[in-house]
């Protein structure tokens, strides 16, 4: 009977130990385990939110970069158009200035040609007077006959 009584006492002691463990020790073990499980779940949720925010941030950054590239392209196009306009304006101004200089040079040439003709006419008139005076063997005064010289120069 000793074995049955010992076995019975051991079973009661074991049951008491199980009851004590479930009542006092088990909650102390489960509390930190549940807290850790909750923190791990929060961490995973935060990681998922972080990944989603990272995707959104990358999409936003790509959108901003795309928009900046489009703006840069528009600015470059505008600068090229403006540069072409300035070049065309400069060409037109240079062409006008060249035409003005050419006209002024032509006027100067015509003036100098007219002056050269007048001077040549005067010299021819003086030569004609000199030749006539040699023919007549007397001196003709150019001052006295200036009207005659001018008339001869105009005819030549």
Buried (B, 14 or more C-beta within 10 A) or exposed (E): EEEEEEEEEEEEEEEEEEEEEEEEEEEEEEEEEEEEEEEEEEEEEEEEEEEEEEEEEEEEEEEEEEEEEEEEEEEEEEEEEEEEEEEEEEEEEEEEEEEEEEEEEEEEEEEEEEEEEEEEBBEBBBEBBEEBBEEEEEEBEBEEBEEBBBEBBEEE
